[in-house]
């Protein structure tokens, strides 16, 4: 009998082209799903037959309640070496091996700067205006001489600081455990959270979503921002109080926001972000590049082959 493998949330329908799935040992029956189901019961019904599931990042969460409904599941692979939407304790209790993959960090680094430059130059708005016959309807910013505030200065935050220095920006940074030494090493200045939001011309979020960081950026923080400042988030939506962000954007309390991540993904069709003119919104695509997807899928194949051969690799705990 064939081993059933599900590939989830392949929005672009490219997964089968990104790796040699035929190299997997044994008789493997692969089913690719290009849509996303939000209802847990619907997800459980769809995935009940599968022994192996390959998930793309956090597009489909795997809470404890879902593991309970998937008695056939034996191997769960995520792209990346962590997944905040997986209940790892529940996976272990249900005898499910969880494996991860590497990734290409340049994908997100480059997207951060695409969004920063797009928002300070108002490129989408100018695109729409030009197509409508209106020429040069706003004035953008130089990055040189402006202040970039980084909430989080890990690998991505540090690299973002290095690039900001190349643009001759002043870089300030804050996180709960950030040291002045680490900030200096990245070409940044350690400041308080309050000072960061007051002083920055652009605030960019670079934190991992956890119990500690969920809702970390609230209405008080956003209220401290300059009325012309911009807010950028490529990390995770729930780090920010989304209702507070919608409110400050509606009121024109800040210049605008460039967002790649949201509380609910895909973004609902009636979401206020879709109607706010001072937002740039992209569909959680910072990591979605050809190079990154190739690495994700090829290493997913390696993970599955290792497990099938009795020697799992890149096991997450």
Legacy VTK file of the C-alpha trace (Angstrom):
# vtk DataFile Version 3.0
C-alpha trace
ASCII
DATASET POLYDATA
POINTS 317 float
0.000 0.000 0.000
1.309 3.455 -0.933
2.432 5.907 1.734
0.252 9.016 1.470
2.029 12.394 1.433
0.228 15.754 1.513
1.933 18.994 0.453
0.007 21.896 1.964
-0.696 25.469 0.919
1.218 25.421 -2.353
-0.378 28.698 -3.432
1.734 29.039 -6.584
1.474 25.323 -7.477
5.250 25.056 -7.782
6.184 22.521 -5.085
6.477 19.539 -7.435
8.801 21.521 -9.727
11.131 22.652 -6.939
12.509 19.243 -5.953
12.863 15.670 -7.201
10.010 14.014 -5.329
10.444 10.888 -7.478
13.680 10.197 -5.585
11.723 9.259 -2.457
12.083 5.564 -1.600
9.125 3.216 -1.747
5.662 3.780 -3.113
4.646 7.370 -2.361
1.288 8.861 -3.316
1.562 12.670 -3.346
-1.389 15.057 -3.098
-0.796 18.808 -3.428
-3.215 21.343 -1.966
-3.072 24.867 -3.362
-5.674 26.429 -1.088
-5.815 27.183 2.620
-8.491 25.914 4.985
-9.075 27.865 8.191
-11.651 25.598 9.856
-9.984 22.942 12.011
-12.592 20.277 11.292
-12.255 20.876 7.547
-8.462 20.607 7.818
-8.777 17.389 9.837
-11.168 15.835 7.344
-8.874 16.692 4.430
-5.692 15.439 6.081
-7.009 12.367 7.899
-5.674 9.825 5.336
-2.085 11.103 5.266
0.925 9.611 7.065
3.281 12.385 5.974
2.447 16.088 5.736
4.724 18.803 4.344
3.686 22.231 5.619
4.784 25.616 4.324
5.730 27.807 7.289
2.727 28.679 9.514
0.142 28.732 6.724
-1.719 25.805 8.335
-1.482 25.660 12.156
-1.194 22.300 13.906
-2.652 22.751 17.403
-3.230 19.903 19.841
-6.841 19.545 18.702
-5.716 18.811 15.144
-3.179 16.156 16.152
-6.002 14.386 18.006
-7.952 14.168 14.747
-5.055 12.807 12.634
-4.373 9.260 13.855
-2.529 8.303 10.657
-0.009 11.145 10.828
3.543 9.971 11.522
5.816 12.651 9.996
5.259 16.409 9.833
7.779 18.558 7.959
7.893 22.338 8.161
9.884 24.693 5.995
12.312 26.472 8.306
13.812 25.237 11.540
11.023 26.508 13.780
7.258 26.787 13.491
5.271 28.740 16.050
2.004 27.298 14.739
2.922 23.702 15.670
2.126 22.350 19.127
5.368 20.432 19.522
4.365 18.835 22.821
1.197 17.487 21.226
3.180 16.173 18.263
5.478 14.252 20.611
2.551 12.888 22.628
0.922 11.594 19.448
4.120 9.973 18.197
4.599 12.404 15.310
8.164 13.159 14.216
8.633 16.813 13.240
11.465 17.845 10.917
12.526 21.212 9.505
14.560 22.650 6.667
17.065 25.397 6.112
16.237 28.632 4.345
17.762 31.570 2.470
17.887 34.581 4.804
18.580 37.003 1.953
14.974 36.618 0.804
13.541 38.360 3.854
16.411 40.830 4.139
15.762 42.061 0.616
11.998 42.246 1.126
12.429 44.413 4.230
14.236 47.004 2.174
11.818 46.718 -0.728
9.020 47.641 1.666
10.952 50.401 3.424
11.855 52.078 0.149
8.373 51.587 -1.287
6.684 53.169 1.717
8.985 56.191 2.086
8.740 56.911 -1.669
5.016 55.995 -1.767
5.614 53.857 -4.836
2.261 51.992 -4.950
0.353 55.250 -4.556
2.392 56.868 -7.299
1.854 53.843 -9.536
-1.915 54.170 -9.129
-1.848 57.930 -9.638
0.275 57.709 -12.785
-2.030 55.070 -14.298
-4.958 57.413 -13.567
-3.297 60.283 -15.424
-1.963 62.176 -12.379
1.742 63.022 -12.385
3.936 63.365 -9.270
1.280 63.686 -6.590
3.498 63.365 -3.494
6.989 64.019 -2.143
9.063 61.113 -0.841
12.017 60.857 1.522
15.711 60.237 1.283
16.771 57.484 3.667
20.118 59.199 4.299
19.958 61.162 7.529
16.734 59.489 8.699
16.450 57.330 11.825
15.596 53.652 11.566
14.226 52.037 14.716
14.664 48.266 14.931
12.543 46.335 17.404
14.758 43.279 17.702
18.377 42.947 16.665
18.905 39.261 15.969
20.208 37.873 12.694
17.714 39.689 10.461
17.673 42.817 12.562
21.457 42.944 12.572
21.633 42.564 8.823
18.967 45.263 8.420
21.087 47.579 10.570
24.150 46.942 8.391
22.217 47.878 5.263
20.802 50.962 6.974
24.361 52.079 7.717
25.118 51.727 4.008
22.231 54.161 3.366
23.762 56.557 5.932
20.825 56.202 8.285
21.026 56.550 12.055
20.036 53.195 13.575
18.502 52.786 17.022
17.354 49.475 18.464
15.503 47.923 21.374
14.450 44.514 22.609
14.030 43.136 26.089
17.415 41.386 26.161
19.407 43.568 23.789
22.788 44.740 25.088
24.634 47.928 24.229
27.553 45.810 23.003
25.390 43.869 20.536
23.849 47.116 19.305
27.285 48.682 18.745
28.479 45.591 16.897
25.581 46.061 14.454
26.168 49.775 14.004
23.169 50.687 16.136
22.481 52.527 19.389
20.573 50.860 22.218
17.637 52.993 23.379
14.513 52.417 25.427
11.360 51.158 23.765
9.701 54.527 24.383
12.607 56.452 22.862
12.666 54.214 19.795
9.044 54.906 18.926
9.440 58.645 19.611
12.613 59.115 17.590
12.360 56.737 14.615
11.324 57.897 11.171
10.834 54.232 10.232
10.062 51.484 12.760
10.742 47.913 11.612
9.880 44.768 13.597
12.414 41.915 13.844
11.191 39.551 16.555
10.132 35.924 16.760
6.497 35.427 17.747
6.264 33.907 21.229
4.181 34.258 24.383
6.530 37.062 25.392
6.284 39.020 22.144
2.601 38.496 21.307
0.935 41.917 21.540
4.262 43.529 22.481
3.621 46.574 20.283
0.484 48.304 21.472
-1.493 51.518 21.117
0.793 53.444 23.493
3.836 52.609 21.360
2.155 53.613 18.119
0.897 56.845 19.708
4.499 57.863 20.418
5.456 57.752 16.738
5.948 60.935 14.747
2.890 61.787 12.615
4.999 61.442 9.467
6.769 58.204 10.516
6.283 54.802 8.902
5.736 51.363 10.424
7.072 48.189 8.754
6.359 44.596 9.808
7.796 41.528 8.092
8.013 39.409 11.272
4.602 38.218 12.517
1.273 40.026 12.695
0.311 39.171 16.293
3.428 40.909 17.658
1.460 44.114 17.043
-1.982 45.048 18.352
-3.634 45.001 14.934
-6.714 46.958 16.000
-4.480 49.712 17.394
-2.494 49.816 14.157
-5.674 50.086 12.099
-6.868 52.905 14.348
-3.691 54.980 14.114
-3.607 54.546 10.330
-7.274 55.529 9.974
-6.681 58.678 12.014
-3.543 59.564 10.095
-1.601 59.366 13.334
1.419 58.069 11.375
2.475 58.482 7.788
1.674 54.906 6.815
2.598 51.252 7.136
4.162 48.568 4.956
2.974 45.134 6.074
3.723 41.577 5.000
2.185 39.759 7.992
-1.213 39.788 9.687
-3.227 38.306 12.535
-5.210 36.184 10.079
-3.693 34.857 6.871
-4.718 34.878 4.099
-6.001 38.380 4.819
-9.846 38.420 4.910
-11.488 40.233 2.021
-13.204 42.728 4.335
-10.097 43.661 6.315
-9.569 47.419 6.903
-5.976 47.226 5.644
-7.364 46.603 2.163
-9.183 49.947 2.208
-6.579 52.179 3.831
-4.734 54.318 1.292
-1.722 54.796 3.584
-0.800 51.103 3.644
1.330 48.878 1.457
0.243 45.280 1.918
1.914 42.156 0.584
0.752 38.539 1.098
3.388 37.246 3.576
5.830 36.850 0.736
9.122 37.957 2.278
10.409 34.376 2.162
8.731 33.467 -1.144
11.556 33.456 -3.658
12.613 30.780 -6.112
15.862 30.185 -4.252
14.151 29.820 -0.891
11.386 27.528 -2.137
13.919 25.290 -3.859
15.831 24.924 -0.584
12.611 24.337 1.396
11.323 21.624 -0.920
14.624 19.859 -1.592
15.319 19.582 2.110
11.738 18.470 2.712
12.448 15.579 0.321
15.625 14.821 2.292
13.674 14.864 5.562
11.063 12.475 4.220
13.661 10.142 2.723
15.591 10.062 5.986
12.471 9.202 7.957
11.391 6.523 5.503
14.874 4.997 5.735
14.751 4.995 9.523
17.267 7.847 9.985
15.344 11.122 10.312
17.291 14.339 9.852
16.763 17.907 11.106
14.387 16.661 13.810
12.715 19.448 15.817
11.770 19.135 19.461
LINES 1 318
317 0 1 2 3 4 5 6 7 8 9 10 11 12 13 14 15 16 17 18 19 20 21 22 23 24 25 26 27 28 29 30 31 32 33 34 35 36 37 38 39 40 41 42 43 44 45 46 47 48 49 50 51 52 53 54 55 56 57 58 59 60 61 62 63 64 65 66 67 68 69 70 71 72 73 74 75 76 77 78 79 80 81 82 83 84 85 86 87 88 89 90 91 92 93 94 95 96 97 98 99 100 101 102 103 104 105 106 107 108 109 110 111 112 113 114 115 116 117 118 119 120 121 122 123 124 125 126 127 128 129 130 131 132 133 134 135 136 137 138 139 140 141 142 143 144 145 146 147 148 149 150 151 152 153 154 155 156 157 158 159 160 161 162 163 164 165 166 167 168 169 170 171 172 173 174 175 176 177 178 179 180 181 182 183 184 185 186 187 188 189 190 191 192 193 194 195 196 197 198 199 200 201 202 203 204 205 206 207 208 209 210 211 212 213 214 215 216 217 218 219 220 221 222 223 224 225 226 227 228 229 230 231 232 233 234 235 236 237 238 239 240 241 242 243 244 245 246 247 248 249 250 251 252 253 254 255 256 257 258 259 260 261 262 263 264 265 266 267 268 269 270 271 272 273 274 275 276 277 278 279 280 281 282 283 284 285 286 287 288 289 290 291 292 293 294 295 296 297 298 299 300 301 302 303 304 305 306 307 308 309 310 311 312 313 314 315 316
